[in-house]
């Protein structure tokens, strides 16, 4: 329980940020799942891969995931696409 006005404000801000981050994380996970499924089916078009990369970059820019995590996701997605292309 917050004891000061500033602590109460911080609680309100944290609650808003939690909702925002949860929505962004959900959007990212959905996009990744869609992209991975498409790659697993053998659809390795540039538009599919770039769509996944775009969502990863947006999440990293907004601070939902860290930059290294975004890089790791993109590297694994690119590797999966490369394997599927063979």
C-alpha positions in Angstrom: 0.0 0.0 0.0 1.4 3.4 -1.0 2.1 5.8 1.8 2.8 9.0 -0.2 1.2 10.8 -3.2 4.3 10.1 -5.3 4.1 6.3 -4.5 0.4 6.3 -5.4 1.2 8.0 -8.7 3.9 5.4 -9.3 1.4 2.6 -8.7 -1.0 4.1 -11.2 1.7 4.5 -13.8 2.9 0.9 -13.2 -0.6 -0.4 -13.7 -1.0 1.4 -17.0 2.5 0.2 -18.2 1.6 -3.3 -17.2 -1.5 -3.3 -19.4 0.4 -1.7 -22.3 3.3 -4.2 -22.1 1.0 -7.2 -21.8 -0.9 -6.1 -24.9 2.4 -5.6 -26.8 3.8 -8.9 -25.6 0.7 -10.7 -26.7 0.9 -9.0 -30.2 4.5 -10.0 -30.5 3.8 -13.6 -29.5 1.0 -13.9 -32.0 3.1 -12.5 -34.8 6.0 -14.9 -34.0 3.7 -17.9 -33.8 2.2 -16.9 -37.2 5.6 -16.4 -38.8 7.1 -19.6 -37.4 4.1 -21.6 -38.5 4.4 -20.1 -42.0 8.1 -20.9 -42.2 7.5 -24.4 -40.9 5.0 -25.0 -43.8 7.8 -24.0 -46.2 6.5 -20.5 -47.0 9.8 -18.6 -47.0 8.8 -15.4 -48.8 10.5 -12.2 -47.9 7.2 -10.5 -46.9 6.5 -13.2 -44.3 10.0 -12.9 -42.8 10.0 -9.1 -42.9 6.6 -9.0 -41.2 8.0 -11.0 -38.3 11.1 -8.9 -38.1 9.0 -5.8 -38.1 6.9 -6.9 -35.1 10.1 -7.9 -33.2 11.7 -4.5 -33.9 8.5 -2.6 -32.8 8.5 -4.5 -29.5 12.2 -3.8 -28.9 11.7 -0.1 -29.8 8.9 0.2 -27.3 10.9 -1.6 -24.6 8.7 -4.6 -24.4 11.7 -6.8 -25.1 15.4 -6.0 -24.8 17.5 -5.4 -27.9 19.5 -8.6 -27.5 16.4 -10.6 -27.2 15.0 -9.1 -30.4 18.3 -9.9 -32.2 18.1 -13.5 -30.9 14.5 -13.9 -32.1 15.4 -12.5 -35.5 18.5 -14.7 -35.8 16.5 -17.8 -35.0 13.8 -16.9 -37.4 16.3 -16.3 -40.2 18.0 -19.6 -39.5 14.7 -21.4 -39.6 13.8 -19.7 -42.9 17.2 -20.7 -44.3 16.7 -24.3 -43.3 13.2 -24.4 -44.8 14.4 -22.9 -48.0 16.8 -25.9 -48.6 
